[in-house]
Amino acid sequence: MKNTLILIFAALALMIGSFIWMVATWDASKEEPVVQILSTQTGAIT
């Protein structure tokens, strides 16, 4: 039981740590913008 809890907490710590690392090193200028302009799509409601 104790080993299972240790493994669960270690997995949670790894996930939280990797999320914090991603946020800390995020560079928005390297990413493509996710924008959809509905008026240029065929069949769009205007």
Secondary structure by P-SEA (a helix, b strand, c coil): caaaaaaaaaaaaaaaaaaaaaaaaccccccccccccccccccccc
